[in-house]
Amino acid sequence: MKYGLFFLVVLLVSTSFTNPEANADTYVIVIDKSENTLQVFEDDECLVTYPVVFGTWDKSDKLMQGDKRTPEGSYRIIHKKPHNKWSKFMLIDYPNKEDQEKFEQRKRAGIIPSHAKIGGNIGIHGTWPREDFAIDYKQQWTEGCISTKNKFVDKLYSVVPNGTRVVIQP
């Protein structure tokens, strides 16, 4: 049984996906915070699953800047760039209109301080050089971003275009 599970994990993380004609609507990236996974879908078919980590073991929705939580909702990749610390970085459009509304409601309800800021610069990125083990050991280390192994973020970066939808769920 141990070897069967190993084969399944290798299959899930090594599956290749490419579509030279991909546009913003070709793929959907689904990030499941409770499972620590990132899956890429094309037409309801899961093409690949990668392990991911976040900023904290508290997997609830992002409340404000500095809480290290990852936001929940539907986003788009709006910018991609190489990153000197984390291999590649794919910025999502957090905060969007829905995030702004939740943030203001939470302020009015006293859930967060009135002087709090919503934050930003949330994206999908790799790890520090030679520190992919952080993903294997599920070390929650980001400031609220989604981190995966460098080889996986390199693949995502090369395949998914700007505008790709990213769904982050609890």
C-alpha positions in Angstrom: 0.0 0.0 0.0 2.8 2.4 0.8 4.3 2.1 -2.7 0.8 2.5 -4.3 0.3 5.8 -2.5 3.8 7.0 -3.5 3.0 6.2 -7.2 -0.2 8.2 -6.9 1.5 11.2 -5.5 4.3 11.1 -8.2 1.5 10.8 -10.8 -0.4 13.8 -9.5 2.6 16.1 -9.3 4.4 15.0 -12.5 1.5 15.1 -14.9 2.4 17.4 -17.8 0.1 20.0 -19.1 0.6 22.5 -22.0 -1.7 24.2 -24.4 0.1 26.5 -26.8 -3.2 28.2 -27.7 -4.1 28.8 -24.0 -5.8 32.1 -23.2 -7.1 33.5 -19.9 -10.2 31.2 -20.0 -8.3 27.9 -20.8 -7.3 27.0 -17.3 -8.8 27.5 -13.8 -6.5 27.2 -10.8 -8.2 25.9 -7.6 -6.4 26.3 -4.3 -7.9 24.3 -1.5 -6.6 25.6 1.8 -7.8 22.7 3.9 -6.0 20.2 1.7 -2.9 22.3 1.0 -3.3 21.7 -2.7 -3.3 23.7 -6.0 -5.0 22.1 -8.9 -5.1 23.2 -12.5 -8.3 22.4 -14.4 -9.2 22.6 -18.1 -12.8 22.0 -18.9 -13.6 20.3 -15.6 -10.6 17.9 -15.9 -8.0 18.1 -13.3 -4.6 18.2 -15.2 -2.2 18.5 -12.3 -2.2 18.8 -8.5 0.7 20.5 -6.6 1.2 20.7 -2.8 1.2 24.3 -1.4 1.6 26.2 1.9 0.4 29.5 3.2 1.3 32.0 5.9 -0.3 30.4 9.0 -2.0 27.3 10.2 -5.1 29.4 10.7 -6.8 28.7 7.4 -9.6 31.2 7.8 -10.2 34.1 5.4 -7.8 37.0 5.3 -9.0 39.8 7.5 -6.4 42.5 7.1 -2.8 43.4 6.2 -0.3 41.6 8.4 -2.5 38.7 9.6 -0.6 36.2 7.3 -3.9 34.6 6.2 -4.6 33.8 2.6 -7.8 35.4 1.1 -10.7 33.3 -0.1 -12.6 34.0 -3.3 -12.3 34.2 -7.0 -9.4 36.1 -8.5 -7.4 36.5 -11.7 -3.6 36.4 -12.3 -2.8 40.0 -13.2 0.9 40.1 -13.5 3.7 37.5 -13.8 7.4 38.2 -13.1 10.6 36.4 -12.2 11.4 36.9 -8.5 14.9 37.1 -7.0 13.8 35.3 -3.8 11.0 32.9 -4.8 11.7 31.8 -8.4 8.6 33.2 -10.0 5.7 35.3 -8.8 2.1 35.4 -10.2 0.2 38.3 -8.7 -3.6 38.0 -8.2 -6.1 40.8 -8.1 -6.5 40.8 -4.3 -8.2 42.9 -3.0 -11.1 42.9 -5.5 -14.5 44.5 -5.0 -15.9 41.6 -2.9 -12.8 41.7 -0.6 -13.2 45.5 -0.2 -16.9 44.9 0.8 -16.1 42.2 3.3 -13.3 44.3 4.8 -15.5 47.3 5.3 -18.3 45.1 6.8 -15.8 43.6 9.3 -14.6 47.1 10.2 -18.1 48.3 10.9 -18.8 45.1 12.9 -15.7 45.7 15.0 -14.1 42.4 13.9 -11.0 44.3 12.8 -9.6 47.7 14.0 -10.9 50.8 12.3 -7.3 51.8 11.4 -6.5 48.4 9.8 -5.5 48.2 6.1 -6.7 45.6 3.7 -3.2 44.6 2.3 -2.3 43.4 -1.1 0.5 41.8 -3.1 -0.9 38.3 -2.8 0.2 35.8 -5.3 1.5 32.3 -6.2 5.2 31.9 -5.9 8.0 29.4 -5.2 10.3 29.0 -2.2 13.7 30.4 -1.3 16.5 28.7 -3.3 17.1 25.1 -2.1 14.2 25.3 0.4 11.5 23.3 -1.4 11.5 21.2 1.8 9.3 23.9 3.3 6.5 22.5 1.1 7.3 18.8 2.0 7.1 19.7 5.7 4.1 22.0 5.3 5.8 24.9 6.8 3.4 27.8 6.7 5.8 30.7 6.1 4.4 33.3 3.7 2.8 36.6 4.4 -0.5 35.3 3.0 0.6 34.1 -0.4 0.4 30.6 -1.9 3.8 28.9 -2.1 4.8 25.7 -4.0 8.0 24.1 -5.0 10.1 26.1 -7.5 9.8 23.4 -10.3 6.0 23.6 -10.0 5.7 27.4 -10.0 8.1 27.4 -13.0 5.7 25.1 -14.8 2.7 27.2 -13.9 4.4 30.4 -14.9 5.3 29.0 -18.3 1.8 27.7 -19.1 -0.9 29.8 -17.5 -1.4 33.2 -19.0 -2.3 36.5 -17.3 -6.0 36.6 -16.7 -6.2 33.0 -15.6 -8.9 32.5 -12.9 -7.7 31.5 -9.5 -10.3 30.2 -7.0 -9.1 30.0 -3.4 -11.4 28.0 -1.1 -11.4 27.2 2.6 
